[in-house]
Amino acid sequence: MVSFVVTDEVIIAALLGLMMVASLVALKTKLPYTLILVFIGLALAGSTVSRFFGATFITNNLIQGGLLVSIVVPPLIFEAMIHIRSSDLRTVIRPSSVLASLGVVIATVVCGVALWKVADLPFYVSFLFAALISPTDAATVLSIFRSAKVPSKLSALIESEAAFNDATGIVVFSIILASAQSHSISILPEIENFAKIVGGGVFVGFVVAFAAELLTSLISDRATETVLTISTVYGSYAVAQAFGFSGLIAVAIVGLYFGNLTVRTAVGPTTRETLSVFWEVVAFIATSVAFLGIGLDTQITSLFSTATFEYILIAFATVTIARVASVYPILSFFSRIQEKIPWKWQNVTVLGGMRGALSIALVFSIGTVVTGKEFILMQAMVFGVTFISLSLQAALLFTYIERKFPEEKNVEAEQLNVKLAQAVSAIESLQKLKEEGKISDEDFANELESDKDKLREVLSEVKSTIGTTEILKTRASDLYSSVISLPMSRAMRVLRSQKMDQGIQEIIQNPSKQGEKATVEKKDGNSSSKDDSSSSNSNSNMP
């Protein structure tokens, strides 16, 4: 008789297959990938099928055991931070820092008082819940805003807040937890501890990032450089945690340093592309595990009992009020003293205060202080608020962004148009220098390689979801193939046959007109197809 044994290999294969299915469903339905994973986890929880996906390991070790914060969250933070430009961060660093520190304290106080007075929960239960639910969850926020189309500065504001506020949340949580155990509050020592946690994390991050930059400059192998980044991410986290500092802050600093300095000084274009793809895949897998784990660990039936559900609704309402009370005053203040922060940005910041795995991990650490029915209620409230945050709040966030930021898609299309035009202009200028004998064969070859790298970057940014860039995608692909496979003179003839050698400066200065032209050309499908066909035939007859 044949028996089927669920081995580690089966679990890994099943998880990867589940991720692929969830991704395909998300693409077809246009629903957030993270939300689909949560619902899949909910559907699998408690069923016999869940053993094929390692449900017990994920819930017991990653979610309840706290490994999620140390294994899954660091790559998410690193991947998000490497894409934040220093110019954007400089603009938002002050409001982001205040949101990640004072904002968490305000939210904790408002939420705690509301639960204590309105829900009539015990004092310590109210404030412990407020402390563990007030920090926005890095894993949730970073995954949500990876797919949201918002301005880069707004994304930098919310993502940096999520990356840095864990230190504040953990310190505030520790103060309340310690005071619940000793029945006395000692704030001054905890403030000193907070400074040590944050400052130490920043210091470790800079030191590890600088050392990694030096090592990267000595390496020219892509695989080795990729392994070095993995060691840097988890090494910075481990070192910071070993000294009692914030490991997540250390990872955030490493990501910012790597994305703004190391990639410019010590990493070549090909390796840069390899690292970008690698960490995108790692972040995708980490996100999948995190949200599948949240779904698996949520007992949906227990959340909808009448008494529990009332407390969950009250808790979510107080969490939302606390977020409003912390975000609007802080951002309004900075809007007056520096660059104005639009109201729709502030609204997105409020809606973007997602809760998730961090709160779930923290709630399992209070079992010795809060016991019995109160502990069960707190667990239900945390899971309930997290579930509503990932479903209702995430849906509202995406709907609001679609309505209020439609221009982001057009802006991205225009930016791609300009970058492509600049690449073509560079090729044209290089050809002229070659014809005039003003550049050596060696310099010409080096410059051509540089232009090919720029074309790779443009092609990697072209998204099939942007309808107005379909023509750009085809045109850029043809141009790229020509530059790689043909001599320079032949490549220029291809450019001329595609009418891309004239009006380059006009394209760069007036990208919107070029976009309108592309739209007209797209409508005239039959004539364009004929032109492309004849152009292709003429190209194939070139010597």
C-alpha positions, 0 to 999 in steps of 0.5 A: 500500500502506498502512503504519502509522507509530508516531507519538508520538500513537499511543504516547500513545493506546496508553499511555492505553488500556493504563492504562484496561484495567489499571484495569478489570482491577484493579477486577474482579479486586481485584488491586493496579493497580501489580502488573497494570501490572508484569505487563503490562510483563513481557508486552510486554517484547521483543515487537514490540507494545511499540513501540506503547507507547514501550517504548524511550523509557520504558526508555532515558530514564525508567528507565535515564536517571534521568528517572523520579526527576525527572519521575514521582516529584515529582507522586506525592510532592506528591499524597501529602503534600497529604493528610497532615494536620499533626496526624498528621505531628506524631505520627509525625514523629520515628519517621519521621525516624529511619527515613528516616535512621538506619534506612537506615544500619542496613539498609545495614550489615546487608544489606551484611554479610550479602551479604558473608559469606553470599553471598560477594560482594565487599565493595564489590559487597555494600555498593553493592547494600545502599546502593541497595536499602535506601531504600524507593522513594517511587513504589512506597510512595505508590502502594501506600498510596494504595489501602490502607485503614490509619489515617491516622497509619500511612499518614503514617508510612510515606509520609513515610519514603518521601518523605524517605529518598531523601536518606539513601540517595543520600548513603550510596550516594555514600559507598560509591561514592566509596570504591570508586573511591578505596579510602578512606572519608571519612565526616565530609565526607559527613555534612556533605553529608547535612545540606546536602542535607536542610536545603537541601531543606527550606529551598527547599521552604518558600520556594517554598511560601510564595511560591506561597501569596502568588501563589495569594491573588492569583489567582481562576482555577482553571486558573491556580491549577492551572498554578501548582501544577504550576510549584511542584512542578517548580520546587521540585524544579529549584531544590533540585537546582540548588543540590545539595539534595534535590529530592524533600524540597523537593517533600515540604515543598511538598506538606505546606505546600500541604495544611495551609496554602495550601488553608485560606488562599488556595484556595476550595472549588471550586478545592480540589476541582479541584486534588484531582481534577487531582493525583489524575489526574496521580498515576495517570498517573505511577504507571502510567508508573513501574510499566509501565516497571519491567515493560518493563525487567525481563528475566524470563527472565534472572532465573530462571537457576539461579545468578542466581535463587539470588542473587536469593532470598538478596538478597531475604532479606537485604533483608527481614532488614535491614528488620526490623533497622531498623524494629522497634528504632526503632519499639519505642523510640519506642513506649516514650517516646511514644504506643504504636505497635501491633505490627500497625502495626510489621508493616505498616511492615516489609511496606511497605518496598517497592523499585522505580524508585529502586533501578533508576535508581541501579544504572545509575549504577555501570557505571564502578565495577562491570563485567562479570559483577558488574555484570550480577549486581547488575542482576539482583539489583536487578530480582529484588528489585524484582519480588518486592517488587512481587508477593509482598511487595505481595500479603502487605501487602494480605492482612495489611491486610485481615485486621488492619484490617477496622475501617477500612472501618467507621470510614470509613462512620461518619465519612461518616455523621457528616459528612452529619448535621452538614451536615443539622444546619447546614442546619436551623439556617440555616433556623431563623435565616432564619425568626426573622429573625436573618440577612440575605438576603446572609448567608443566601445566603453560608452556604447556599453554604458548606453546599453546599460541605460537601455536595460534600466529603461526596459526594466522599468517598463510595466505592462500595466501602463497602457500608454507605454505599450508603444514605448515597450515595443520601440525600446525593445527593438532599439535595444536589440539593434544596439546589442546585435548590430554595428553602430552604423547599422543601429543608427539606420534602424533608429532613422527607419523608426524615425527616432533620430529627429526631434530628440530634444523636442521629445525630451522637452515635451514628453506629453506631446510625444505621449499624445503622438504615441496614442494617435499612432496606436489608434491607427493600427493597420497603417502602423502595422504595415509601416512596421512590417516594411521597416522590418523588411528594410532593416533585414536587407541592410548589410 
